[in-house]
C-alpha cells in the first residue's frame, strides 16, 4: 500500500511528521511504501540514509507550504505545488492509496474533495473523530467539513460513521444518536427534526433518537451525528476541558506531600494515555473516493504513526466499498425539502 504523508503539515512539522513515519516502519508489510511530500532537500536531510536505501520511504518534492491560517480555496489556487495540493493530485492519479495531513484542515478538505471527488450517492464528505470515553470509543461526524448541513448530509454521516465504527472500531451494531438540545422529539431546529425522520425510516440504522452533549460520555451511543459547526465546538471544548482538568489535578497533587504525589503519577499517565486523541491517529474524511485522514494540527510522532496504521486498516477493510453498498441499497426516500 502506498501512503502519502504531508511532511509540512501541522505545528510540529517536519520533525514530528518524519519521526512518526520512521516509527511506523516496523509495523508495515514488505509491500508498503511511505511517501513523504514536501521540500525534497529539507526532508531528505532529516532521513537516515539506510531508510532511503531500503525503499520503504520515498520523497516527492513539493516546495510550497500552506500555512494553518491561510484561506483554503484562494491559497490552493496560488500554491499549486504545495504539499497538500501535490498529495491530492497523487491520489487522483492513482499514485497513492491513502493521504494523511496535519496541515490546514480547510485546504485538505477542499483539495481532497476537488481531486478525489465524492463516493457515489455521497453529497458532502464529513470528518469523523473518535472520542475515547470511559464507556468506549464514540465516533462524532461531522467536526468541521460542512458547517451548513442539510438532512441528507446528516443522514449520510450517520450511515458512513456507523460503518466505520463497526468495521474499524469493532462495535457490532453501533448506536446512533442525533445531537440536539433535548432528547424529546419536539426539540431541535428544522434540520434536526427532518434528519430524525430520515434516520427513523431506515430499518437498517440503529438509531436511538436525539441526544444531548452530556450523553457523549455516558455510554448512551457509539456514533454522534451533527453539523460541522456544532461538532467542531464539541471537539475544541472537550480538548480544553480535558486539558484544564489534568492541570487542576496536577496542581492539587502538587500541594500534597511528594510521596503521595509520586504514587499518583503512574495512574495519571495511564489515564492520560487512555483518553489521548493521539492514540487514534487521524480522523477519516468519510465520503471521498479514496482514503484520506486529517490529523490534529498539534500532532506528535505517535499521532502520525497511528494515522498510518489507521489508513492501512481503512483501506484494507474496504470501508468505501461498504459505504457505497449501503447507500445503494437504502430505501430511504428523500423529499425535496430534506435534500435541498
C-alpha positions as CSV (number, residue, x, y, z in Angstrom):
1,X,0.0,0.0,0.0
2,X,1.3,3.5,-0.9
3,X,0.7,6.1,1.8
4,X,1.4,9.7,1.1
5,X,2.1,11.9,4.2
6,X,2.2,15.7,4.2
7,X,5.7,16.3,5.7
8,X,5.0,20.0,6.2
9,X,1.5,19.8,7.8
10,X,0.9,20.8,11.4
11,X,2.6,22.8,14.2
12,X,5.4,20.4,14.6
13,X,6.4,19.7,11.0
14,X,8.6,18.4,9.6
15,X,10.4,16.9,12.7
16,X,7.4,15.1,14.3
17,X,6.0,14.0,11.0
18,X,9.2,12.4,9.9
19,X,9.7,10.8,13.3
20,X,6.2,9.3,13.1
21,X,6.9,7.9,9.7
22,X,10.2,6.3,10.9
23,X,8.4,4.8,14.0
24,X,5.8,3.2,11.8
25,X,8.2,1.2,9.6
26,X,8.4,-1.8,11.9
27,X,4.6,-2.3,11.7
28,X,4.4,-2.2,7.9
29,X,4.4,-5.0,5.4
30,X,7.0,-5.6,2.8
31,X,4.8,-4.2,0.0
32,X,4.0,-1.0,1.9
33,X,5.6,2.3,0.9
34,X,5.6,5.6,2.7
35,X,5.8,8.8,0.5
36,X,6.8,12.0,2.3
37,X,5.5,15.0,0.4
38,X,7.3,18.4,0.9
39,X,10.5,20.3,0.1
40,X,12.8,17.4,-1.1
41,X,16.2,18.7,0.2
42,X,14.8,19.6,3.7
43,X,13.1,16.2,4.1
44,X,16.0,14.1,2.7
45,X,18.4,15.9,5.0
46,X,16.4,14.6,8.0
47,X,16.1,11.0,6.8
48,X,18.6,8.3,7.9
49,X,20.4,7.2,4.8
50,X,19.6,3.5,5.4
51,X,15.9,4.1,5.3
52,X,16.1,5.5,1.8
53,X,18.1,2.6,0.6
54,X,15.5,0.1,1.9
55,X,13.0,1.6,-0.4
56,X,10.3,1.8,2.2
57,X,10.4,5.6,2.2
58,X,10.4,7.9,-0.8
59,X,10.1,11.6,-1.2
60,X,8.0,13.6,-3.6
61,X,9.1,17.2,-4.0
62,X,6.5,19.9,-3.0
63,X,8.4,23.2,-2.4
64,X,5.4,25.3,-1.3
65,X,3.6,25.1,2.1
66,X,0.1,26.2,3.0
67,X,0.2,27.8,6.5
68,X,-2.5,27.0,9.0
69,X,-4.0,30.5,8.9
70,X,-4.2,30.9,5.1
71,X,-7.6,30.9,3.3
72,X,-8.1,27.4,1.8
73,X,-9.5,27.9,-1.7
74,X,-7.6,31.0,-2.6
75,X,-4.3,29.5,-1.3
76,X,-4.8,26.2,-3.2
77,X,-5.1,28.2,-6.4
78,X,-2.0,30.2,-5.7
79,X,0.1,27.3,-4.3
80,X,-0.3,24.5,-6.8
81,X,3.0,23.0,-5.7
82,X,2.1,22.8,-2.0
83,X,2.3,19.5,-0.2
84,X,-1.5,19.3,0.2
85,X,-2.1,20.1,-3.5
86,X,0.5,17.6,-4.7
87,X,-0.8,14.9,-2.3
88,X,-4.4,15.3,-3.6
89,X,-3.2,15.1,-7.2
90,X,-1.2,11.9,-6.4
91,X,-4.4,10.3,-5.0
92,X,-6.3,11.4,-8.2
93,X,-3.6,10.0,-10.5
94,X,-3.5,6.6,-8.5
95,X,0.0,7.3,-7.3
96,X,-1.1,7.0,-3.7
97,X,-3.6,4.7,-2.0
98,X,-4.0,7.0,1.1
99,X,-3.2,10.6,2.0
100,X,-2.5,11.9,5.5
101,X,-2.1,15.5,6.6
102,X,-2.0,17.5,9.9
103,X,-2.0,20.8,7.9
104,X,-4.6,23.4,7.1
105,X,-7.9,21.5,7.6
106,X,-9.9,23.6,5.2
107,X,-7.3,23.2,2.5
108,X,-7.2,19.5,3.0
109,X,-11.0,19.1,2.7
110,X,-11.1,21.3,-0.4
111,X,-8.2,19.7,-2.2
112,X,-9.2,16.1,-1.4
113,X,-12.8,16.7,-2.4
114,X,-11.9,18.5,-5.6
115,X,-9.3,16.0,-6.7
116,X,-10.6,12.7,-5.3
117,X,-14.3,13.5,-5.7
118,X,-17.1,12.0,-3.7
119,X,-18.2,8.4,-3.5
120,X,-21.4,7.6,-5.5
121,X,-24.5,8.9,-3.7
122,X,-22.5,10.9,-1.2
123,X,-23.5,14.6,-1.2
124,X,-20.8,16.0,1.1
125,X,-17.9,14.4,3.0
126,X,-17.6,14.6,6.7
127,X,-14.7,14.4,9.2
128,X,-15.2,11.6,11.7
129,X,-13.3,12.0,15.0
130,X,-13.1,9.2,17.6
131,X,-13.6,10.3,21.2
132,X,-12.1,8.0,23.8
133,X,-14.6,7.7,26.7
134,X,-14.8,5.5,29.8
135,X,-17.6,3.6,28.1
136,X,-15.7,3.0,24.9
137,X,-14.9,4.9,21.7
138,X,-17.5,7.3,20.3
139,X,-17.4,8.5,16.7
140,X,-18.6,12.0,16.0
141,X,-19.3,13.2,12.5
142,X,-19.0,16.0,11.3
143,X,-16.4,18.1,13.1
144,X,-15.7,20.7,10.6
145,X,-16.0,19.7,6.9
146,X,-19.6,21.0,6.5
147,X,-21.0,23.7,8.7
148,X,-24.3,24.2,6.9
149,X,-25.7,20.7,6.7
150,X,-28.9,19.5,5.1
151,X,-30.9,16.5,6.4
152,X,-29.4,14.3,3.6
153,X,-25.9,15.2,4.7
154,X,-26.5,14.2,8.4
155,X,-28.3,11.0,7.3
156,X,-25.3,10.0,5.2
157,X,-22.9,10.9,8.1
158,X,-24.8,8.5,10.3
159,X,-24.6,5.7,7.7
160,X,-20.9,6.3,7.0
161,X,-19.9,6.7,10.6
162,X,-21.8,3.6,11.6
163,X,-19.9,1.5,9.0
164,X,-16.6,3.0,10.2
165,X,-17.4,2.3,13.9
166,X,-18.4,-1.3,13.1
167,X,-15.5,-2.3,10.8
168,X,-12.7,-0.3,12.2
169,X,-13.6,0.1,15.9
170,X,-15.2,-3.3,16.2
171,X,-18.6,-2.3,17.5
172,X,-21.1,-4.8,16.1
173,X,-24.2,-2.7,15.9
174,X,-23.3,1.0,16.6
175,X,-26.0,3.0,18.3
176,X,-26.5,6.3,16.5
177,X,-27.5,9.5,18.3
178,X,-28.5,12.8,16.7
179,X,-27.1,15.8,18.5
180,X,-29.9,18.2,19.7
181,X,-30.8,20.5,22.6
182,X,-33.0,17.9,24.2
183,X,-34.0,14.2,23.8
184,X,-37.6,14.9,23.1
185,X,-38.8,14.8,19.5
186,X,-40.1,18.3,19.7
187,X,-36.6,19.6,20.5
188,X,-34.1,20.9,17.8
189,X,-34.3,23.0,14.7
190,X,-36.0,22.0,11.5
191,X,-32.9,20.4,10.0
192,X,-32.6,18.1,13.1
193,X,-36.3,17.2,13.0
194,X,-36.2,16.3,9.3
195,X,-33.0,14.4,9.8
196,X,-34.6,12.4,12.6
197,X,-37.4,11.4,10.2
198,X,-34.8,10.1,7.7
199,X,-32.9,8.1,10.2
200,X,-36.1,6.5,11.7
201,X,-37.2,5.5,8.2
202,X,-34.1,3.4,7.7
203,X,-34.7,0.0,9.3
204,X,-31.0,-0.9,9.0
205,X,-29.9,2.0,11.0
206,X,-29.6,1.5,14.8
207,X,-30.9,5.0,15.6
208,X,-31.7,5.7,19.2
209,X,-33.0,9.3,18.8
210,X,-31.9,12.7,19.9
211,X,-29.0,13.0,22.4
212,X,-27.6,16.0,24.3
213,X,-23.9,17.0,24.6
214,X,-23.5,15.4,28.0
215,X,-24.6,12.0,26.6
216,X,-21.4,11.6,24.6
217,X,-19.5,10.4,27.7
218,X,-22.3,8.4,29.2
219,X,-22.2,5.3,27.1
220,X,-25.6,6.0,25.5
221,X,-24.4,5.8,21.9
222,X,-21.5,4.8,19.7
223,X,-22.0,7.4,16.9
224,X,-22.9,11.0,17.2
225,X,-24.2,13.0,14.2
226,X,-24.1,16.8,14.0
227,X,-23.2,19.5,11.6
228,X,-19.6,20.6,11.3
229,X,-20.1,23.8,13.3
230,X,-21.5,22.0,16.4
231,X,-19.0,19.2,16.0
232,X,-16.0,21.5,15.9
233,X,-17.2,23.3,19.0
234,X,-17.7,20.0,20.8
235,X,-14.2,18.8,19.8
236,X,-12.4,22.0,20.9
237,X,-14.4,22.3,24.1
238,X,-13.7,18.8,25.1
239,X,-10.0,19.2,24.4
240,X,-10.0,22.3,26.6
241,X,-11.9,20.7,29.4
242,X,-9.6,17.6,29.5
243,X,-6.5,19.8,29.4
244,X,-7.9,22.0,32.2
245,X,-8.9,19.0,34.3
246,X,-5.5,17.4,34.1
247,X,-3.8,20.7,35.1
248,X,-6.2,21.1,38.0
249,X,-5.4,17.5,39.2
250,X,-1.7,18.0,38.8
251,X,-1.9,21.3,40.7
252,X,-3.8,19.7,43.6
253,X,-1.4,16.8,43.8
254,X,1.5,19.3,43.8
255,X,0.1,20.7,47.0
256,X,0.3,17.3,48.7
257,X,3.3,15.6,50.1
258,X,5.8,14.5,47.5
259,X,5.4,10.8,48.4
260,X,1.6,10.9,47.8
261,X,2.0,12.8,44.5
262,X,4.5,10.2,43.3
263,X,2.1,7.4,44.0
264,X,-0.5,9.0,41.7
265,X,2.0,9.7,38.9
266,X,1.7,6.3,37.1
267,X,-2.1,6.4,37.4
268,X,-2.2,9.9,35.8
269,X,-0.1,8.6,32.9
270,X,-2.4,5.7,32.3
271,X,-5.5,7.9,32.3
272,X,-3.9,10.5,30.0
273,X,-2.9,7.8,27.5
274,X,-6.3,6.2,27.6
275,X,-8.1,9.5,26.8
276,X,-5.5,11.0,24.5
277,X,-6.6,11.7,20.9
278,X,-3.1,10.8,19.6
279,X,-3.9,7.1,20.2
280,X,-6.4,7.2,17.4
281,X,-4.2,9.0,14.9
282,X,-6.1,10.9,12.2
283,X,-9.7,11.5,11.5
284,X,-11.0,10.0,8.2
285,X,-12.7,12.2,5.7
286,X,-15.7,10.0,5.1
287,X,-17.3,10.2,1.7
288,X,-14.4,11.0,-0.5
289,X,-13.4,8.5,-3.2
290,X,-10.2,7.3,-1.5
291,X,-8.6,7.1,1.9
292,X,-7.9,10.5,3.4
293,X,-7.0,11.2,7.1
294,X,-6.8,14.6,8.7
295,X,-4.7,14.9,11.8
296,X,-4.7,17.4,14.6
297,X,-2.5,20.4,14.0
298,X,-0.6,19.7,17.2
299,X,0.1,16.1,16.2
300,X,3.1,14.4,17.6
301,X,5.1,11.5,16.1
302,X,2.9,8.8,17.6
303,X,-0.2,10.6,16.1
304,X,1.3,10.2,12.7
305,X,2.4,6.6,13.3
306,X,-1.2,5.7,14.4
307,X,-2.7,7.6,11.5
308,X,-0.6,5.5,9.1
309,X,-1.9,2.3,10.7
310,X,-5.5,3.6,10.6
311,X,-5.2,4.4,6.9
312,X,-4.0,0.8,6.3
313,X,-6.9,-0.6,8.2
314,X,-9.4,1.7,6.4
315,X,-8.1,0.8,3.0
316,X,-7.6,-3.0,3.7
317,X,-11.1,-3.4,5.1
318,X,-12.6,-1.6,2.1
319,X,-14.7,0.9,4.1
320,X,-15.5,2.9,1.0
321,X,-16.9,-0.2,-0.8
322,X,-19.1,-0.9,2.3
323,X,-20.4,2.7,2.2
324,X,-21.2,2.5,-1.5
325,X,-23.0,-0.8,-1.0
326,X,-25.1,0.6,2.0
327,X,-26.2,3.8,0.2
328,X,-27.0,1.9,-3.0
329,X,-29.4,-0.4,-1.1
330,X,-31.1,2.2,1.1
331,X,-34.8,2.6,0.6
332,X,-35.0,5.9,2.5
333,X,-37.0,8.4,0.5
334,X,-35.5,11.9,0.3
335,X,-38.0,14.7,-0.2
336,X,-37.1,17.9,-2.0
337,X,-37.3,19.7,1.4
338,X,-35.0,17.2,3.1
339,X,-32.4,17.1,0.4
340,X,-32.4,20.6,-0.8
